[in-house]
Amino acid sequence: MRPYGNFIIDTDSNTLIVYTMRDKTDTTRFFRFEVPSLNSGEYDDSLGCNVVMLSKEEILGYFDIPYSYYIQGVCYYENNLLLLEGFENSGKLKIVDLNTEKVITTYNIGDVFAVGEPEMIAQENGLFYYSDAYGNLFSFSLSEKHKWNDEVIIKEPTFSEAGLKKYTCFICGETKKEEIPILERKSIETFSVSGIIDRKYTGSLIEQNPTISYDGIKLKKDIDYTVSYMNNEKPGIATVVITGIGEYKDTIFKKFIIVPPSTKITKVQVKKKKSKIYWKKSTYGTGYEIQYRIKGNNKIYKVIITKKKNCSITTSLKRKKKYEFRIRVYTKVGQRIIYSKWSKIKKINIE
């Protein structure tokens, strides 16, 4: 039986704690006793220091604790023992609860702190120091005791709920969990929008087939975005409302024109230098614009008429000339005027 030179005196409780081991075994002996009982031991100062000689029976009277093998160093901290044990890179740091006399945590020295066979350990104000067999001195804090492996996703985050991930310390097996933030939706406000064109009035709701894309990625309708409309039935200015959903957010507003339906000249009456023009009345529109000119002449005369009429009289026409007439419908929206297509040209002769 030989002590390995590892002992602690707890001055608060007047207790001596000693570690030793049996010869030719890997079983560690742990025992403690009150300091006054040292008085019954035998002292030998032939080596220049006081040595307490304990009988084999005293030591064997305590129990075995299979912490591992050779204790290399030990220190006391907050009613816990910190033990350095083992050889070379297989060294371990163990923390023992003195109340239960059980190991509560084990760390692999090579993984946590440094390589090298551990030799001694000490602490001051919660900061621990230890040396290895090569004379290297290291320090550490118990707050730095974990090394976490790669995260394991327990719950994937969505765009409405946070996720959850778990880490496991590959040294001691302790786990911790962290929240994964809710996924951030991409804003579509700067995305490219194509395929929206002016449309002719049909009497039904007018819809578009827009294409939304960014960085070469084409979004899918009803998966990445929805489409709705404002003022998309009557002639005027309609709006396409594109709203991001799923991975996307925010809204794009794109305007297009619903062109009023065109009309046509139905009849032209000529009397001397006057002409009376009739056209098919339009249900939609603010008014009409009529253009006429002498055939072959670039000069165009223009007449603006309110919606209430469906005929117009032109005067001061020149005799012996051929005239061309055409008409279109217009709709006024705010300060903007929207025109239909021109009707077919109607030709008349002035006698």
DOZA-680258 format. One line per 8 residues: number of its first residue (from 1); their letters; for each residue x, y, z of N, C-alpha, C, CB. Coordinates in steps of 0.001 Angstrom, whole numbers, plus 500000, padded with zeros to 6 digits. Glycine has a CB too. Layout:
<rs>
NUM> a> X Y Z X Y Z X Y Z X Y Z; ...
</rs>
This chain:
<rs>
1> mrpygnfi> 500850 498820 500000 500000 500000 500000 500887 501232 500000 499038 500004 501220; 500610 502157 499094 501434 503361 499067 500577 504562 498711 502598 503212 498067; 500655 505614 499495 499957 506834 499094 500677 507445 497908 499872 507848 500268; 499938 508103 497048 500525 508655 495843 500862 510118 496015 499593 508472 494673; 500916 510571 497265 501275 511962 497523 500149 512932 497286 502425 512348 496682; 498907 512458 497318 497778 513329 497046 496889 513408 498273 496981 512832 495828; 496870 514552 498890 496002 514732 500045 495607 516194 500141 496696 514260 501346; 494527 516420 500867 493992 517761 501054 493639 517921 502512 492757 518021 500146
9> idtdsntl> 493953 519062 503060 493506 519389 504412 492433 520457 504296 494695 519873 505316; 491227 520091 504734 490110 521033 504756 490122 521708 506123 488728 520312 504476; 490662 522915 506195 490806 523591 507487 489463 523984 508075 491677 524823 507340; 488439 524159 507226 487123 524539 507743 486517 523420 508577 486181 524903 506594; 486688 522198 508131 486100 521069 508868 487149 520259 509616 485343 520160 507916; 488418 520763 509626 489493 520090 510359 489637 518632 509914 489229 520155 511873; 489587 518451 508564 489590 517099 508008 490752 516918 507041 488260 516803 507300; 491363 515740 507089 492394 515364 506130 491793 514357 505152 493652 514771 506851
17> ivytmrdk> 491966 514629 503855 491471 513721 502815 492676 513188 502059 490461 514443 501842; 492778 511868 501959 493943 511236 501355 493496 510283 500255 494776 510489 502419; 494276 510250 499162 494078 509252 498120 495296 508338 498089 493845 509922 496732; 495053 507065 497892 496145 506103 497746 495670 504977 496851 496617 505556 499131; 496488 503980 496622 496076 502859 495793 496777 501594 496269 496386 503130 494303; 496187 500467 495973 496811 499198 496308 497964 498920 495342 495774 498052 496271; 498949 498217 495845 500015 497789 494953 499469 496783 493940 501187 497177 495756; 499946 496898 492693 499639 495951 491625 498154 495900 491295 500118 494574 492007
25> tdttrffr> 497428 496946 491596 496017 497007 491190 495725 498403 490677 495062 496639 492374; 494561 498513 490040 494132 499816 489542 493010 500392 490398 493677 499705 488090; 492817 499816 491595 491728 500286 492444 492208 501410 493344 491161 499136 493286; 491513 502508 493289 491892 503655 494109 491231 503560 495476 491506 504976 493415; 492024 503879 496522 491502 503940 497886 491227 505389 498248 492494 503301 498897; 490057 505592 498816 489693 506929 499265 489362 506840 500749 488487 507508 498441; 489960 507686 501538 489584 507704 502951 489868 509075 503530 490339 506612 503744; 489212 509371 504656 489456 510634 505339 489230 510419 506838 488527 511771 504781
33> fevpslns> 489828 511264 507608 489677 511148 509059 489990 512495 509670 490601 510034 509649; 489589 512654 510917 489826 513906 511601 491323 514093 511827 489061 513952 512934; 491777 515344 511698 493202 515641 511866 493732 515181 513228 493444 517138 511700; 492973 515355 514330 493516 514906 515630 493901 513439 515655 492511 515161 516718; 493298 512593 514823 493644 511173 514862 495046 510911 514354 492656 510373 514051; 495656 511924 513727 497049 511762 513299 497975 511579 514503 497499 512976 512466; 497508 512034 515644 498361 511920 516833 498673 510463 517170 497689 512595 518031; 497816 509551 516704 498052 508137 517011 499010 507482 516031 496743 507382 517016
41> geyddslg> 499391 508228 515013 500302 507670 514026 501742 507749 514491 500146 508385 512703; 502607 507147 513720 504026 507185 514010 504691 508195 513089 504664 505786 513854; 505575 508978 513667 506249 510029 512900 507684 509608 512620 506216 511385 513660; 508111 509912 511430 509487 509601 511054 510025 510788 510282 509578 508282 510209; 511016 511482 510857 511551 512667 510192 512927 512403 509601 511623 513832 511167; 513212 511127 509354 514533 510795 508819 514731 511312 507403 514740 509297 508844; 513635 511572 506716 513733 512086 505345 513661 513604 505317 512623 511498 504474; 513715 514217 506459 513695 515670 506509 512311 516258 506552 514412 516217 505350
49> cnvvmlsk> 511307 515406 506701 509936 515930 506810 509136 514971 507670 509266 516110 505395; 508067 515462 508227 507203 514627 509047 506358 513721 508156 506304 515495 509949; 506344 512451 508446 505571 511490 507666 504620 510777 508607 506497 510472 506926; 503386 510694 508242 502400 509974 509042 502382 508526 508578 500980 510622 508922; 502668 507625 509469 502685 506207 509136 501351 505601 509550 503876 505474 509831; 500582 505156 508601 499282 504548 508874 499383 503045 508675 498179 505151 507963; 498685 502318 509506 498719 500865 509373 497850 500424 508201 498250 500187 510676; 498164 499271 507655 497392 498730 506539 495943 498531 506930 497990 497412 506061
57> eeilgyfd> 495715 498130 508172 494355 497879 508618 493530 499162 508620 494362 497256 510009; 494167 500261 509011 493434 501523 509018 492966 501889 507614 494304 502645 509593; 493856 501695 506675 493522 502071 505300 492473 501131 504720 494781 502065 504420; 492678 499828 504910 491737 498869 504349 490378 498933 505021 492292 497478 504462; 490311 499598 506138 489029 499717 506810 488062 500633 506070 489234 500220 508208; 488580 501400 505139 487706 502270 504348 487310 501550 503066 488406 503623 504024; 486387 502139 502321 485822 501436 501164 486571 501781 499876 484336 501779 501011; 486405 500888 498891 486973 501128 497563 486003 501981 496739 487276 499781 496835
65> ipysyyiq> 486544 502919 495994 485742 503681 495027 486405 503523 493663 485623 505211 495435; 485768 502864 492732 486401 502602 491428 486381 503835 490529 485696 501439 490721; 487033 504902 490998 487082 506107 490168 487833 505818 488882 487746 507275 490927; 488854 505087 488901 489674 504672 487764 490980 504192 488343 489891 505838 486718; 492099 504604 487767 493402 504214 488280 494167 505444 488689 494189 503409 487242; 495417 505291 488957 496322 506236 489581 495862 507695 489608 497600 506165 488899; 495612 508170 490798 495297 509580 490992 496597 510370 490916 494568 509821 492355; 496679 511300 489971 497895 512079 489787 497868 513388 490569 498105 512365 488319
73> gvcyyenn> 496685 513960 490730 496582 515227 491445 495175 515417 491956 496987 516401 490548; 495043 516177 493034 493729 516388 493617 493681 517757 494274 493393 515280 494635; 492516 518419 494189 492310 519671 494920 490852 519767 495342 492714 520901 494055; 490601 520683 496261 489298 520814 496885 488678 522142 496463 489407 520715 498430; 487348 522099 496127 486669 523343 495749 485178 523192 495990 486948 523707 494264; 484643 524029 496884 483208 524078 497170 482635 522686 497437 482463 524730 496009; 483265 521986 498367 482848 520646 498787 482899 519623 497652 481449 520702 499351; 483693 519924 496639 483943 518971 495567 485439 518702 495488 483400 519499 494209
81> llllegfe> 485778 517492 495073 487169 517165 494781 487360 517137 493276 487573 515808 495416; 488445 517755 492822 488827 517670 491424 490041 516761 491331 489124 519080 490822; 489908 515682 490578 490955 514673 490499 491535 514615 489098 490416 513303 490906; 492864 514606 489019 493555 514315 487770 494073 512892 487858 494717 515332 487497; 493788 512085 486843 494205 510700 486906 494569 510198 485516 493105 509834 487521; 495243 509072 485475 495553 508419 484215 496930 508739 483690 494549 508790 483202; 497233 508156 482528 498546 508309 481917 498411 508887 480514 499285 506962 481874; 499436 509614 480123 499564 510149 478778 498267 510833 478348 499938 509035 477791
89> nsgklkiv> 497824 510586 477101 496647 511300 476607 495332 510726 477112 496645 511293 475113; 495405 509690 477912 494180 509104 478462 493797 509736 479791 494348 507604 478637; 494502 510785 480179 494209 511431 481452 492806 511997 481505 495201 512523 481715; 492241 511985 482712 490886 512482 482910 490845 513440 484090 489906 511320 483128; 489888 514333 484027 489576 515194 485162 488214 514766 485673 489597 516723 484770; 488133 514421 486953 486867 514002 487543 486517 514917 488700 486933 512536 488013; 485225 515189 488822 484732 515995 489936 483887 515091 490822 483907 517234 489434; 484250 515043 492111 483588 514168 493072 482827 515016 494076 484610 513251 493790
97> dlntekvi> 481562 514679 494289 480757 515337 495312 481076 514678 496651 479220 515249 494982; 481631 515452 497596 482028 514871 498876 480835 514496 499745 482912 515835 499625; 479672 515063 499450 478493 514696 500235 478039 513279 499899 477349 515693 499985; 478069 512958 498606 477619 511631 498172 478776 510692 497888 476755 511751 496939; 480006 511269 497828 481206 510513 497500 481059 509787 496167 481517 509515 498607; 480443 510501 495197 480258 509938 493870 480764 510913 492817 478780 509595 493625; 481237 510336 491711 481704 511151 490590 480493 511788 489907 482532 510293 489574; 480518 513097 489767 479387 513780 489132 479709 514219 487705 478975 514991 489960
105> ttynigdv> 480983 514356 487371 481368 514773 486025 482744 514226 485695 481352 516311 485896; 482929 513839 484434 484227 513361 483959 484565 514053 482645 484225 511815 483783; 485806 514508 482525 486267 515157 481296 487534 514481 480811 486512 516668 481520; 487658 514364 479513 488900 513875 478923 489872 515036 478801 488645 513214 477537; 490997 514928 479459 491974 516021 479486 492396 516415 478077 493205 515621 480307; 492684 515443 477246 493160 515743 475903 492140 516483 475069 493548 514484 475207; 490847 516265 475315 489799 516936 474548 489539 518341 475047 488522 516136 474598; 489582 518523 476362 489158 519793 476938 490285 520784 477071 488542 519568 478273
113> favgepem> 491385 520350 477638 492408 521316 478031 493676 521203 477195 492748 521136 479486; 494390 520118 477312 495649 519971 476579 496035 518508 476579 496781 520842 477203; 496984 518175 475742 497490 516811 475744 498599 516702 476784 498005 516401 474334; 498975 515491 477052 500044 515300 478033 499526 514658 479296 500705 516621 478365; 500326 513802 479888 499931 513117 481112 499792 514116 482254 500950 512024 481475; 498653 514130 482955 498461 515075 484060 499332 514722 485257 496996 515108 484480; 499721 515750 486008 500587 515530 487164 500016 516110 488446 501942 516122 486909; 499596 517358 488435 499095 517977 489660 498021 518992 489300 500246 518653 490460
121> iaqenglf> 497194 519327 490294 496133 520298 490097 495968 521118 491366 494808 519603 489714; 495658 522401 491199 495419 523294 492332 494432 524352 491868 496756 523946 492860; 493845 525057 492831 492888 526093 492459 493043 527291 493360 491457 525564 492522; 492670 528433 492826 492651 529668 493597 491507 530523 493076 494019 530427 493503; 490565 530829 493981 489409 531659 493638 488645 531116 492435 489856 533082 493359; 488515 529803 492367 487719 529197 491308 488445 529009 489997 486527 530010 491072; 489698 529482 489894 490497 529261 488695 491449 528102 488976 491283 530558 488280; 491448 527118 488103 492204 525893 488342 493482 525868 487508 491343 524666 488028
129> yysdaygn> 494513 525281 488102 495808 525157 487437 496230 523696 487502 496885 526088 488096; 496837 523208 486434 497391 521863 486490 498608 521802 485576 496331 520798 486082; 499442 520825 485839 500640 520625 485026 500610 519229 484442 501930 520844 485857; 501320 519078 483318 501450 517741 482748 502861 517216 483008 501137 517754 481225; 503120 516015 482534 504393 515356 482815 505564 516017 482107 504319 513909 482417; 505270 516947 481200 506332 517619 480455 506643 518999 481014 505947 517737 478998; 506064 519308 482162 506355 520577 482810 505542 521746 482299 507780 520887 482655; 504501 521479 481515 503641 522554 481022 502567 522872 482050 502997 522169 479673
137> lfsfslse> 502307 524152 482250 501309 524595 483218 500114 525167 482466 501905 525649 484199; 498918 524739 482865 497690 525175 482206 496720 525702 483249 497050 524019 481398; 495765 526495 482774 494707 526977 483671 493370 526826 482962 494950 528468 484095; 492311 526726 483746 490976 526609 483160 489946 527007 484205 490709 525163 482642; 488751 527271 483722 487605 527565 484587 486551 526508 484332 487035 529004 484330; 485810 526168 485361 484765 525165 485169 483688 525642 484210 484139 524800 486498; 483598 526967 484028 482629 527491 483063 483044 527173 481634 482469 529002 483235; 484287 526733 481448 484790 526395 480117 484907 524880 479944 486154 527060 479875
145> khkwndev> 484138 524170 480698 484375 522733 480778 483775 521936 479626 483832 522216 482060; 482873 522544 478829 482191 521770 477794 482775 522017 476409 480713 522098 477791; 482726 520976 475608 482981 521098 474181 481814 520428 473467 484365 520452 473773; 481117 521224 472662 479854 520751 472102 480068 520177 470711 478825 521887 472055; 479350 519100 470439 479412 518534 469099 478505 519326 468159 479010 517044 469117; 478429 518888 466914 477595 519591 465945 476137 519552 466376 477755 518978 464545; 475424 520598 466006 474021 520705 466396 473185 519594 465770 473463 522067 465996; 472163 519206 466505 471166 518262 466003 469829 518993 465990 471102 516947 466886
153> iikeptfs> 469202 519054 464827 467932 519766 464700 466812 518894 465252 467652 520152 463220; 466157 519389 466288 465008 518683 466864 463731 519098 466149 464890 518966 468380; 463635 520386 465874 462451 520918 465194 462900 521986 464209 461418 521499 466216; 462541 521800 462959 462916 522774 461940 462112 524062 462137 462688 522197 460517; 462746 525216 461979 461989 526468 462063 461122 526651 460828 462939 527668 462227; 460038 527360 460989 459179 527709 459862 459080 529227 459799 457759 527052 459996; 458216 529704 458924 458042 531145 458803 457052 531684 459835 457574 531498 457400; 456506 530778 460667 455588 531219 461717 456008 530744 463108 454193 530725 461416
161> eaglkkyt> 456866 529726 463186 457288 529189 464479 458801 528985 464515 456568 527865 464771; 459372 529222 465701 460811 528996 465888 461094 527498 465935 461318 529687 467187; 462320 527127 465594 462735 525738 465679 463536 525485 466949 463555 525353 464453; 464086 524282 467069 464845 523919 468262 466006 523016 467851 463933 523213 469316; 467189 523285 468417 468348 522449 468150 469003 522050 469466 469356 523182 467238; 469726 520937 469431 470347 520395 470640 471832 520169 470390 469659 519074 471075; 472620 520458 471439 474051 520179 471415 474362 519180 472530 474891 521495 471582; 475311 518312 472283 475759 517358 473296 477253 517531 473517 475431 515898 472878
169> cficgetk> 477649 517650 474786 479075 517732 475111 479688 516350 474903 479302 518238 476586; 480647 516251 473972 481223 514939 473700 482207 514516 474780 481911 514942 472353; 482389 515383 475784 483281 515034 476888 482495 514387 478023 484026 516281 477399; 481416 515077 478441 480681 514593 479611 479267 514135 479292 480626 515666 480651; 478797 514376 478066 477466 513931 477700 476353 514898 478044 477195 512651 478343; 476669 516013 478720 475638 516998 479045 475069 517591 477758 476211 518119 479954; 473790 517940 477778 473141 518503 476597 472619 519903 476880 471999 517601 476132; 472467 520661 475841 471821 521968 475933 470997 522178 474672 472872 523115 476118
177> keeipile> 469946 522978 474804 469063 523259 473676 469046 524756 473391 467632 522746 473957; 468914 525072 472127 468842 526468 471712 467707 526633 470712 470188 526939 471099; 467091 527790 470776 466008 528095 469845 466578 528537 468500 465083 529187 470424; 465961 528066 467435 466322 528510 466087 465316 529587 465686 466328 527304 465051; 465777 530773 465340 464837 531870 465038 463879 531512 463903 465610 533140 464672; 462724 532144 463937 461759 532016 462847 462441 532402 461537 460500 532903 463103; 462157 531661 460483 462771 531947 459188 462365 533335 458697 462373 530877 458154; 463312 534035 458143 463076 535389 457639 462585 535304 456195 464370 536259 457734
185> rksietfs> 461413 535886 455948 460880 535897 454588 461617 536922 453729 459373 536201 454603; 461767 536614 452452 462376 537552 451512 461320 538544 451036 463010 536801 450307; 461697 539794 450944 460786 540816 450440 460755 540755 448916 461210 542230 450926; 459557 540837 448343 459419 540805 446886 459397 542207 446287 458150 540058 446494; 459535 543230 447124 459355 544602 446647 460304 544974 445515 459542 545563 447786; 461502 544392 445488 462474 544734 444449 462551 543669 443356 463849 544932 445068; 461666 542684 443389 461706 541618 442393 461221 542136 441039 460850 540419 442848; 461633 541449 439993 461223 541812 438636 459819 541288 438354 462225 541259 437595
193> vsgiidrk> 458988 542149 437740 457626 541764 437366 457453 542021 435871 456555 542555 438204; 457033 541011 435141 456786 541156 433704 455458 540508 433351 457936 540527 432873; 454998 540757 432110 453768 540124 431638 452507 540906 431910 453636 538799 432250; 452634 542129 432431 451446 542961 432675 451329 543954 431525 451532 543709 434066; 450233 543870 430784 450039 544716 429604 448671 545388 429670 450175 543886 428298; 448507 546454 428860 447202 547099 428755 446237 546148 428060 447303 548449 427985; 444989 546171 428518 443993 545245 427982 442756 545997 427509 443605 544200 429038; 442072 545413 426555 440838 545996 426029 439656 545581 426891 440610 545571 424565
201> ytgslieq> 438743 546496 427068 437537 546217 427848 436768 545064 427214 436639 547477 427949; 436310 544130 428066 435574 542957 427577 434185 542833 428180 436355 541702 427871; 433898 543621 429195 432640 543462 429904 432770 542536 431101 431582 542941 428968; 433909 541863 431225 434176 540969 432358 435391 541482 433127 434410 539502 431872; 435660 540845 434260 436845 541208 435031 438103 540916 434214 436879 540443 436379; 439001 541887 434177 440235 541750 433407 441351 541272 434332 440622 543097 432725; 442001 540174 433959 443105 539649 434758 444389 539594 433937 442761 538253 435298; 445502 539461 434644 446807 539415 434010 447498 538093 434355 447673 540622 434449
209> nptisydg> 448583 537822 433685 449389 536628 433962 450827 537062 434226 449324 535607 432773; 451068 537692 435388 452403 538247 435649 453435 537161 435942 452342 539222 436817; 454692 537487 435691 455830 536639 436049 456689 537400 437044 456662 536226 434783; 456950 536795 438203 457754 537432 439252 459033 536615 439411 456962 537529 440619; 460171 537278 439379 461441 536563 439462 462513 537431 440105 461892 536111 438072; 463579 536763 440571 464764 537441 441096 465938 536485 441012 464543 537926 442563; 467090 537004 440658 468326 536210 440579 468130 534915 439792 468830 535884 441984; 467337 534981 438736 467112 533804 437907 466095 532826 438461 468387 533099 437706
217> iklkkdid> 465490 533149 439598 464496 532269 440227 463101 532782 439893 464702 532197 441778; 462276 531922 439325 460905 532277 438980 459965 531807 440081 460500 531664 437618; 459203 532726 440649 458288 532384 441735 457050 531677 441198 457884 533643 442513; 456425 530882 442073 455245 530118 441689 453994 530735 442312 455390 528642 442115; 453002 530926 441460 451743 531508 441921 451062 530579 442921 450807 531790 440729; 450472 531173 443944 449741 530486 445017 450647 529644 445921 448672 529600 444417; 451942 529612 445630 452923 528997 446526 453837 530072 447092 453749 527914 445787; 454294 530962 446205 455182 532052 446611 454479 533407 446643 456367 532121 445676
225> ytvsymnn> 453372 533526 445923 452662 534810 445884 451211 534591 445456 453369 535801 444918; 450386 535558 445764 449003 535580 445291 448792 536836 444460 447997 535526 446480; 447753 536807 443628 447435 537949 442769 445990 538361 443012 447667 537606 441264; 445777 539640 443242 444432 540201 443341 444402 541497 442537 444021 540452 444838; 443209 542110 442446 443058 543268 441563 442217 544350 442214 442430 542850 440237; 442407 545554 441697 441564 546690 442057 441137 547384 440766 442316 547683 443017; 439839 547715 440664 439288 548467 439517 439607 547793 438187 439835 549899 439509; 439378 546490 438118 439771 545757 436911 438592 545313 436054 440578 544556 437292
233> ekpgiatv> 437484 546070 436100 436326 545699 435285 436003 546761 434243 435113 545464 436172; 435902 548019 434654 435512 549083 433731 436745 549735 433108 434661 550140 434456; 436556 550438 431978 437679 551154 431375 438291 552148 432358 437228 551881 430105; 439597 552255 432313 440307 553149 433220 441639 552539 433617 439461 553446 434467; 442093 552890 434820 443373 552381 435321 443101 551316 436381 444250 553537 435908; 443552 550104 436130 443390 548990 437070 444728 548711 437754 442866 547712 436340; 444669 547967 438845 445882 547664 439612 445978 546171 439879 445899 548446 440942; 447168 545623 439624 447473 544242 440004 448167 544283 441363 448374 543523 438920
241> vitgigey> 447666 543507 442316 448237 543456 443663 448906 542093 443834 447135 543695 444771; 450230 542099 443932 451004 540858 444071 451524 540786 445505 452195 540797 443030; 451102 539769 446249 451433 539648 447673 452275 538402 447922 450149 539603 448529; 453419 538578 448559 454289 537448 448868 453695 536556 449946 455653 537943 449304; 453836 535244 449787 453401 534263 450786 454500 533207 450924 452023 533603 450382; 454339 532297 451884 455343 531247 452064 456675 531840 452464 455500 530423 450788; 457674 531705 451619 459012 532217 451905 459135 533710 451649 460031 531480 451079; 458070 534331 451151 458178 535719 450701 457163 536612 451409 457982 535803 449185
249> kdtifkkf> 457468 537906 451431 456612 538871 452110 456529 540158 451299 457135 539160 453529; 455681 541083 451788 455479 542406 451201 454641 542312 449926 456833 543071 450900; 454355 543472 449352 453396 543574 448255 453930 544478 447153 452050 544100 448765; 453633 544098 445905 453959 544914 444733 452650 545358 444086 454857 544121 443711; 452569 546626 443727 451406 547163 443030 451827 547551 441614 450802 548389 443795; 451153 546991 440614 451432 547316 439218 450137 547744 438528 452073 546104 438482; 450200 548885 437841 449013 549427 437175 448994 549046 435698 448964 550955 437326; 447789 548915 435150 447629 548723 433711 446332 549408 433280 447617 547198 433335
257> iivppstk> 446208 549604 431983 445065 550343 431440 444056 549372 430846 445525 551363 430372; 442798 549597 431189 441704 548912 430499 441169 549899 429465 440563 548432 431509; 441416 549584 428214 441072 550497 427116 439571 550434 426858 441866 550141 425822; 438907 551598 426734 437468 551579 426453 437181 550953 425091 436893 553001 426509; 436004 550358 424930 435673 549745 423634 435540 550822 422560 434361 548921 423734; 435951 550489 421364 435854 551459 420269 434417 551534 419752 436819 551081 419118; 434155 552555 418982 432842 552716 418353 433045 552826 416842 432088 553979 418916; 431976 553115 416098 432100 553248 414643 431112 554291 414128 431861 551884 413943
265> itkvqvkk> 431489 554889 413012 430607 555859 412349 429543 555070 411589 431416 556815 411376; 428297 555351 411889 427197 554599 411265 426621 555294 410031 426091 554376 412277; 426698 556636 410032 426081 557353 408899 426645 558762 408814 424530 557402 409043; 426773 559275 407575 427189 560657 407357 426206 561305 406381 428661 560731 406812; 425580 562395 406811 424672 563160 405949 425379 564431 405491 423340 563505 406696; 425335 564703 404210 426024 565864 403640 424991 566806 403040 427068 565431 402562; 425114 568072 403371 424237 569104 402809 425056 570361 402609 423005 569381 403734; 425246 570701 401316 426092 571831 400937 427478 571666 401563 425446 573178 401377
273> kkskiywk> 427900 572614 402416 429240 572558 403014 429216 571981 404436 429859 573956 403037; 428139 571277 404736 428004 570717 406082 427886 569199 406003 426776 571319 406808; 428298 568584 407094 428105 567134 407217 427620 566829 408630 429429 566351 406899; 426742 565875 408721 426251 565436 410035 426647 563967 410203 424676 565628 410168; 427440 563741 411237 428028 562414 411441 427326 561726 412608 429561 562515 411703; 426939 560467 412395 426318 559658 413440 427247 558476 413772 424899 559151 412989; 427248 558078 415036 428061 556922 415454 427324 556095 416495 429421 557386 416016; 427842 554916 416690 427254 554029 417696 427655 554517 419072 427701 552556 417483
281> kstygtgy> 426649 554744 419913 426918 555284 421245 427603 554232 422119 425609 555765 421909; 428629 554655 422865 429373 553757 423754 428802 553820 425166 430877 554121 423767; 428660 552646 425780 428161 552602 427163 429194 553153 428131 427788 551163 427558; 430455 552903 427825 431535 553339 428714 432350 554413 428018 432441 552145 429125; 432702 555420 428734 433529 556482 428192 433041 557835 428663 433544 556427 426676; 433955 558782 428647 433621 560149 429050 433133 560958 427856 434836 560836 429694; 433660 560662 426693 433269 561394 425495 433891 560792 424254 433660 562853 425614; 433852 561578 423149 434329 561101 421856 435243 562141 421232 433149 560781 420914
289> eiqyrikg> 436147 561662 420405 436997 562555 419623 436859 562176 418148 438494 562473 420091; 436537 563178 417316 436390 562957 415873 437505 563694 415146 434990 563432 415366; 438115 563024 414210 439117 563654 413348 438643 563563 411892 440524 562973 413524; 438907 564627 411147 438609 564584 409709 439625 565429 408959 437163 565084 409419; 439765 565132 407683 440697 565854 406823 440301 565644 405365 442159 565386 407070; 440835 566529 404533 440687 566332 403094 441605 565191 402692 441016 567642 402291; 441105 564296 401902 441898 563140 401503 443186 563595 400831 441094 562226 400561; 444319 563051 401259 445610 563401 400707 446266 564588 401380 445469 563676 399270
297> nnkiykvi> 445544 565254 402271 446082 566422 402987 446480 565986 404401 445027 567597 403037; 447625 566465 404856 448099 566077 406186 447454 566865 407318 449583 566242 406256; 446798 567960 406987 446180 568776 408023 444945 568075 408566 445816 570170 407478; 444902 567918 409888 443808 567195 410536 442999 568162 411383 444348 566027 411403; 441695 568044 411271 440789 568830 412098 440228 567911 413185 439637 569470 411238; 440068 568445 414363 439657 567617 415503 438455 568238 416188 440818 567444 416508; 437513 567382 416564 436319 567823 417272 436161 566960 418527 435047 567733 416355; 435981 567576 419677 435752 566866 420938 434283 566996 421300 436662 567424 422084
305> itkkkncs> 433653 565888 421633 432221 565879 421902 431968 565196 423237 431445 565170 420764; 430996 565673 423984 430647 565044 425261 429920 563733 425018 429779 565985 426118; 429799 562973 426086 429219 561636 425984 427718 561662 425660 429446 560883 427278; 427062 562768 425951 425605 562811 425834 425127 562727 424388 425077 564075 426466; 425969 563047 423453 425554 563056 422046 426069 561822 421319 426055 564327 421345; 425408 561514 420203 425927 560481 419312 425924 560962 417859 425099 559194 419447; 425994 562313 417706 426114 562884 416373 426815 564230 416474 424723 563032 415700; 427347 564682 415329 428063 565952 415311 427971 566557 413920 429541 565765 415732
313> ittslkrk> 427906 567876 413896 427819 568587 412619 429124 569309 412375 426627 569586 412603; 429679 569119 411216 430876 569858 410815 430497 570844 409721 432001 568894 410329; 431123 571998 409755 430796 573058 408794 432049 573502 408052 430143 574264 409507; 431825 574412 407114 432930 575018 406343 433725 573987 405564 433865 575775 407272; 433051 572953 405127 433725 571985 404268 433857 572550 402863 432961 570645 404243; 434865 572163 402167 435133 572681 400822 434443 571799 399783 436662 572750 400549; 433879 572480 398822 433166 571776 397757 434158 571064 396848 432293 572755 396940; 433637 570046 396206 434403 569255 395248 435614 568554 395890 434871 570147 394112
321> kkyefrir> 435510 568291 397168 436600 567608 397864 436097 566307 398506 437219 568534 398938; 437034 565398 398673 436742 564155 399374 437298 564251 400803 437348 562926 398612; 436459 563878 401768 436862 563955 403178 436900 562546 403801 435886 564876 403974; 437777 562441 404803 437900 561198 405579 437592 561490 407049 439334 560579 405427; 436745 560673 407650 436353 560841 409055 436687 559559 409847 434824 561175 409165; 437045 559777 411115 437198 558642 412034 436872 559116 413451 438652 558042 411964; 436584 558165 414352 436144 558509 415710 436743 557522 416722 434586 558505 415801; 436917 558004 417951 437353 557128 419045 436715 557587 420345 438902 557120 419172
329> vytkvgqr> 436639 556660 421307 436068 556935 422630 437213 557277 423578 435237 555708 423167; 436951 558189 424510 437961 558459 425540 437326 558379 426927 438613 559852 425323; 438166 558002 427893 437763 557956 429301 438755 558776 430100 437691 556484 429835; 438253 559638 430946 439115 560488 431761 439190 559923 433178 438594 561953 431778; 440424 559661 433640 440670 559168 435000 441613 560149 435668 441268 557706 435000; 441072 560964 436587 441890 562005 437197 442344 562985 436143 443097 561402 437921; 443655 563170 436033 444207 564060 435018 444607 563303 433749 445410 564803 435578; 444337 562026 433724 444767 561208 432586 443584 560864 431693 445455 559922 433072
337> iiyskwsk> 443817 560878 430381 442791 560523 429409 443213 559242 428701 442560 561676 428386; 442310 558278 428662 442578 556980 428048 441686 556843 426820 442332 555806 429060; 442287 556495 425690 441567 556443 424418 441368 555003 423954 442320 557240 423349; 440260 554804 423231 440051 553538 422537 440784 553573 421199 438536 553259 422329; 440718 552509 420467 441277 552507 419119 440399 553362 418198 441396 551053 418575; 441010 553848 417126 440248 554606 416138 439311 553664 415366 441204 555349 415162; 438194 554229 414962 437280 553477 414101 437840 553409 412681 435871 554124 414098; 437225 552617 411855 437596 552613 410440 437247 553963 409816 436881 551457 409683
345> ikkinie> 438012 554352 408805 437791 555655 408150 436511 555609 407309 439013 556040 407256; 435751 556682 407453 434534 556856 406650 434793 557963 405639 433287 557193 407552; 434584 557692 404345 434873 558667 403292 433575 559246 402739 435697 558019 402158; 433604 560574 402496 432437 561249 401904 432921 562251 400859 431577 561969 403004; 432014 562565 399911 432295 563578 398885 431419 564794 399119 432063 563011 397459; 432035 565956 399030 431287 567211 399136 431088 567738 397714 432043 568270 400050; 429804 567835 397301 429476 568291 395937 429658 569789 395796 428039 567911 395573
</rs>
